[in-house]
């Protein structure tokens, strides 16, 4: 659903297929850090990613080894495909994005394993990275193959505003839903929880209004970034960033809201369409 909504152009089928892989890995690794790994295991996992060395993971549980190998193999396969198609090997940039993500996941794991609640601003800075948006959009930038040069690569590696703002919208929206959903498994905290702990006299309702205002402000800044010219990015990449932000309310509904029903209907419609395209 993410790949289809971000890249709606029918001619970008190959890019959608490849983009689905890092998106899936973000969710899998997020679950490892939230639900399945001990702090020691997560530290070893992160170190293996930082060194980009599978042998560093020998002591990990088998399930985590499988996920780590999938991460390495998928990243290297995508890098090879991009190099063959566009003449630029993005392996270093893709590795950097995964290292940043896993380090951000580990920071959160340590906070909540020790019962620590950071200041809301500190949580949000880390949460923008742990949203996984940077990983996905870095992959997308190279998969599109437009405007790749040292300047734009350095820019996209360094969390440009168009990526940071998209990630902020996702993190804050997700945290609003997580705070409402008592059935959500795992404990990775939320901005709302950190903010209300920091402001002891703040009601939950007012805190939620504050988060909604942050999302609104981020949207205004994102629109400004997308409309500013000249832009270092292609129009198709800029539109894809907007599409991520547009899709967030639909993908991160944690209750029986109309948006969740809409998502279910979209998935049924997509499945029906794909089935009708199969040869008889």
C-alpha positions in Angstrom: 0.0 0.0 0.0 2.8 2.4 0.8 4.6 1.8 -2.5 1.5 2.1 -4.6 0.5 5.4 -2.9 4.0 6.9 -3.0 4.6 6.0 -6.6 1.3 6.0 -8.4 2.8 6.2 -11.9 2.0 2.9 -13.8 5.5 3.0 -15.4 7.2 2.7 -12.0 6.3 -0.9 -11.3 10.0 -2.0 -10.9 10.6 0.8 -8.4 7.5 0.0 -6.4 8.7 -3.6 -6.1 12.1 -2.6 -4.9 10.7 0.1 -2.6 8.5 -2.5 -0.8 11.6 -4.3 0.4 13.1 -1.6 2.6 9.6 -0.6 3.8 9.0 -4.2 4.9 12.4 -4.4 6.6 11.8 -1.2 8.6 8.6 -2.8 10.0 10.4 -6.1 10.8 13.4 -4.5 12.5 11.1 -2.2 14.4 9.3 -5.2 15.8 12.6 -6.8 16.7 13.5 -3.8 18.8 10.1 -3.3 20.3 9.0 -6.8 21.0 11.5 -9.6 20.4 15.1 -8.6 21.3 16.8 -8.4 24.7 18.9 -5.3 25.2 22.1 -7.3 24.8 20.8 -8.9 21.6 19.8 -5.5 20.2 23.2 -4.0 21.0 24.9 -6.9 19.1 22.4 -6.5 16.2 23.1 -2.7 16.0 26.9 -3.3 16.2 26.6 -5.8 13.3 24.8 -3.2 11.2 27.3 -0.5 12.1 30.1 -2.7 11.0 28.1 -4.1 8.2 29.5 -7.5 9.1 27.4 -10.6 9.4 30.0 -12.5 11.4 29.6 -10.0 14.2 26.1 -11.5 14.7 27.1 -15.1 15.5 25.7 -15.0 19.0 22.3 -13.7 18.0 19.1 -15.8 18.0 18.4 -17.4 14.7 15.4 -15.3 14.0 17.5 -12.1 14.3 20.2 -13.6 12.1 17.7 -14.3 9.4 16.5 -10.7 9.6 20.0 -9.3 9.5 21.0 -11.4 6.5 17.9 -10.3 4.7 18.8 -6.7 5.4 22.4 -7.1 4.1 21.4 -9.2 1.0 18.5 -6.9 0.1 20.6 -3.7 0.4 23.4 -5.2 -1.7 20.9 -6.5 -4.3 19.2 -3.1 -4.6 22.5 -1.3 -4.8 23.7 -3.6 -7.6 20.5 -3.0 -9.6 20.7 0.8 -9.2 24.4 0.8 -10.3 23.6 -1.3 -13.4 20.6 1.0 -14.3 21.9 4.4 -13.3 25.7 4.1 -13.0 25.9 5.1 -9.4 26.5 2.6 -6.6 24.4 3.8 -3.5 25.6 1.1 -1.1 27.3 3.6 1.2 24.3 5.8 1.4 21.9 2.9 2.0 24.2 1.4 4.7 24.4 4.8 6.4 20.6 5.1 6.5 20.2 1.7 8.1 23.0 2.4 10.6 21.2 5.6 11.7 17.9 3.8 12.0 19.2 0.9 14.1 21.1 3.3 16.4 17.9 5.3 16.9 16.0 2.2 17.6 18.7 1.2 20.2 18.5 4.6 21.9 14.7 4.1 22.4 15.2 0.5 23.6 17.7 1.7 26.2 15.4 4.5 27.4 12.4 2.3 28.0 14.3 -0.7 29.2 15.7 1.5 32.0 12.4 3.3 32.6 13.7 6.6 31.3 11.6 9.2 29.6 13.6 11.8 27.7 12.6 15.4 27.2 10.0 15.6 24.4 12.4 17.5 22.1 15.1 14.9 22.5 12.5 12.1 21.9 11.3 13.8 18.7 14.8 14.3 17.4 15.5 10.6 17.8 11.9 9.7 16.7 12.3 11.4 13.4 15.2 9.0 12.6 13.4 5.9 14.1 10.3 6.6 12.0 12.2 4.9 9.1 11.2 7.6 6.6 14.8 8.5 5.9 15.7 4.9 5.0 12.7 4.6 2.7 13.2 8.0 0.9 16.9 7.5 0.5 16.2 4.2 -1.3 13.5 5.9 -3.3 15.9 8.7 -4.3 18.3 6.3 -5.9 15.6 4.0 -7.3 14.2 6.9 -9.3 17.7 7.6 -10.7 17.1 11.3 -11.3 19.6 14.0 -10.4 22.1 11.7 -8.7 25.4 13.5 -8.1 27.8 14.1 -5.2 26.0 17.2 -4.1 22.5 15.7 -4.1 23.7 12.5 -2.5 25.4 14.4 0.3 22.2 16.4 0.8 19.9 13.3 0.9 22.3 11.5 3.3 22.1 14.4 5.7 18.3 14.5 6.4 17.2 17.4 4.2 14.1 19.3 5.4 11.8 17.6 2.9 12.6 14.2 4.5 12.8 15.5 8.1 9.4 17.2 7.9 7.8 14.1 6.4 9.3 12.0 9.1 8.1 14.3 11.8 4.5 14.1 10.5 4.7 10.3 10.6 6.3 10.1 14.0 3.8 12.5 15.6 0.7 11.0 13.9 1.8 7.5 14.8 2.4 8.6 18.4 -1.1 10.2 18.7 -2.6 6.8 17.6 -0.2 4.7 19.8 -1.2 6.8 22.9 -4.9 6.0 22.3 -4.4 2.4 21.5 -4.3 0.4 24.7 -3.9 -2.9 22.7 -0.7 -1.8 21.0 2.1 -4.3 21.8 5.6 -3.3 22.7 6.8 -0.2 24.5 8.7 2.4 22.5 7.1 5.4 24.1 5.5 8.4 22.4 6.0 12.1 22.1 2.7 12.6 23.8 3.8 10.6 26.9 7.1 12.4 27.1 5.4 15.8 26.7 2.8 15.2 29.4 5.5 14.0 31.8 7.5 17.1 31.1 4.5 19.4 31.7 2.8 17.9 34.7 -0.1 20.3 34.7 -0.9 19.7 31.1 -4.1 17.8 30.4 -4.0 15.0 27.8 -6.5 16.9 25.7 -4.3 20.0 25.6 -1.2 17.9 24.9 -3.0 16.3 21.9 -3.9 19.7 20.7 -0.2 20.7 20.9 0.8 17.6 18.9 -1.8 18.4 16.3 -0.5 21.9 16.0 3.1 20.5 15.5 1.8 18.3 12.7 0.0 21.3 11.1 3.1 23.4 11.3 5.2 20.6 9.8 2.8 20.4 6.9 3.1 24.1 6.2 6.9 23.8 6.1 6.7 20.7 4.0 4.5 22.5 1.4 6.9 25.4 1.4 9.8 23.0 0.8 8.0 21.3 -2.1 7.1 24.6 -3.7 10.4 26.3 -3.4 12.6 26.6 -6.5 15.2 25.8 -7.5 15.0 22.4 -5.8 17.8 19.8 -5.6 15.3 17.1 -6.1 13.2 15.9 -9.1 9.5 16.7 -9.1 8.7 13.0 -8.9 10.8 12.6 -5.7 9.2 15.7 -4.2 5.7 14.4 -5.0 6.6 11.1 -3.5 7.6 12.8 -0.2 4.2 14.6 -0.2 2.5 11.3 -1.0 4.1 9.7 2.1 2.7 12.5 4.3 -0.7 12.3 2.6 -0.9 8.5 3.3 0.0 8.7 6.9 -3.5 9.4 8.4 -4.8 6.4 6.4 -2.0 4.0 7.4 -1.8 5.0 11.1 -5.4 4.8 12.3 -5.5 2.7 15.4 -9.3 2.5 16.0 -12.4 1.7 14.0 -12.4 5.0 12.3 -13.6 5.6 8.7 -10.0 5.9 7.5 -9.3 2.3 8.7 -12.3 1.0 6.9 -11.2 3.0 3.8 -7.8 1.3 4.0 -9.5 -2.1 4.2 -11.6 -1.3 1.2 -8.6 -0.1 -0.8 -6.8 -3.3 0.0 -9.8 -5.4 -1.1 -10.1 -3.4 -4.2 -6.4 -3.8 -5.0 -6.5 -7.6 -4.4 -9.6 -7.8 -6.7 -7.9 -5.8 -9.4 -4.7 -7.9 -9.2 -6.7 -11.1 -9.4 -8.5 -9.9 -12.5 -5.1 -9.2 -14.1 -4.0 -12.8 -13.8 -3.9 -14.8 -17.0 -6.7 -17.4 -17.3 
